[in-house]
Amino acid sequence: MKLDKYTVGRRYGKALFELAIDSNSAEEIYQELLSLRQIYSEVSGLGNVLSDVRLEPHEKRIIMDKLVSGFDGIVKNFLEVVYSYNRMSELSFMIDEYEHRYNDYKGLLLGSVKTAVPLSDEQLQKLEMNVAKTMDYQTVELKQIVDSSIIGGAIVEANHRVIDGSIRTQLEKMRNQLNR
């Protein structure tokens, strides 16, 4: 049975993170992975090219050699393993998983807050502190999204959880109760 790209990403990302922790190089590896993510965003389709069976192996090897030349140690070895298992098209999912685990390790939670109007810096900071306390993190960074359709309140999404305090949702709940 073929594994989906998310499962592959979680497994490889977890393995790399555990290796990084064991070797006391989590920060260094994280910075290298950010560089690698940048390369992937600048050269669209790179992962697909390196995983394409129609491309000759020696042609892929030339591209791969250029890619790994900018890295050394654990990240270079990791890239070689990913390449040897023909998983380069899933590399961005592996980096995402590593980043998620790295942020958890650092006590940082990334998420978003959707509001009808932009929040002031003070409001955002208070909300981030409340979310940090609620979700048991040291630090929370929320990206603001303005969506007037929620009417008022806020919807916070972080760590696969949604805290919906929007007026729209409250009105929908009241409407459903009245229709019973």
N, C-alpha and C positions, 0 to 999 in steps of 0.2 A: 504494500500500500504506500502510495506516494504521500509524503508529508506536505501540508500547505506551507506557504511562505512565512506565515506568522509563527507556526510551531518551530520551523527551522530557525527563524530569527531568535526566538526565545532560547532555544537550546544552545546555539552557538554564542549568543550574547552572554548568557549565563556562564558558560564555560570560560569565556574570555575574562569576564569580570572576576570569577573565582581565582583564575590564574593571576590576574592583576593584584588582587588582595594578597594572595600568598607571596607574591614577589615584591610587595610594598611599592607598586608602581601604578596604582589606580589613576592618579592625577595625570601622570605623564602619558599613559595609554589613552586616557580620555581626550587629551589635547590632540594626540595623533589621530584619533578617530574623528574629531571635529574637522581636521585638515582633510582627511579622507572623504568625509561627507561633502565638503566643499568641492573637491575634485569631481565627485559623482554628480553634483548639481551643475557644475560647469560643463562637463562632458556627458550630455544626456545620452542614455542608452549604453553606457560603458559596461554595466553589469550584464546586460543582455548580449552584447557583443562577445564578452568573455565566456558566456555560457552557451553561445550559439554553436550547435553541432555542425553547421554548414561551413564554418570557418576552419581553415586548416590549423592543426595543432601548433605548427611552428609560427604561424601568423599571430595566434593568440598568445603564444609564449613571448613574442617580441613586445606586444602591448603590455603583458603582465610584468615583464622585466622593467619596463619604463615606469610602471605604476609602483612596484615595490622598491625601486631605487631610492625613493624619497623617505623610506621608513627603515627601521632596523629593529633588531631584537624581537620582542614578543609580537608586535603588530606585523612585522614582516613575516614571521613564521605563521601567524594566524592567517594572513592573506594567502600564503602558499597552501595551507590546509584547505581553506575555503575554495580556492581555485582547483585544487586536486580533486575535490568532491563535486566540482561543477556547480557551485552554489553562489557564484559571484552576483547573480541577479537578485539574490536575497540579502546582499550585504547591508543595504540600508536598514532592513528590519533588525539585523544583528546589532548595528550601531544604535538603533533606537532602544533595544533591550538593554544594552550596556549602559546607555545614558540613563534610562529609568532606574536601573540598579545603583548606578553611581550617585544619582540624586538622592535616592533613599538612604544610601550609606552616609551621605553628607547631611541628611535631615532636611532636604529641600524638596518641596512639592511644587510642581508646575501645574497650572491649570488655567481656566478662563472664567470670566464673569461676564454675563450678558445682562445689560441694563437698558432701560428705555432712553436714558440720557447719560452723557458721560459723567463719571464719578470724579470728584476732586481728588487731589493727591492724598489729602487727609482721610477722605472716605475710603479710598482704596486701601490705604495703609491699615485702617481699623478693620476693614473686612478681611484683609490678609491675616491679621493677628487672630481674629475670631476663627477663621478657617484652620489656621495652624493649631489652635487649641482644640477645636472640634475633631480634627483628623489626626491629632497627636504627632505633629511635625514641628521642628524648630523654626523653619522658615517656609513661607509660601509666597510664590510669585504668580500673580494672576494677570493674564492678558485681558484687556478690556475689549468687549464687543458691544457695540451699540445697536439695539434692535427695538425700534419703537413699538413693534407688534406685541411685546410683552406687557405693555401699558405702564407698568411700574414694578417696583421690587427688583429682585435679582435672581439669576440662575447661575449657580456656581458648578462647574464641572472640573473634577480633579480625581486622578487615581481611579478611574472607572466608576466614580460615584457622581451623582447629580443631586444637588440641594436646590430644589425649585421653590423659591419664595416669590414668584412672580404674581402680579395681580391677575394676569390672564388665566393662570392655572387655578387660582382661588375662585375666580368667576365661573370657570368651567365646572369645578367641583360643586359649587352652589347650584348651578343650572342642573347638573345631574341629580342632585338630591331633590330638587323641586320637581323634576320630571318623574320621580319614582311613584 
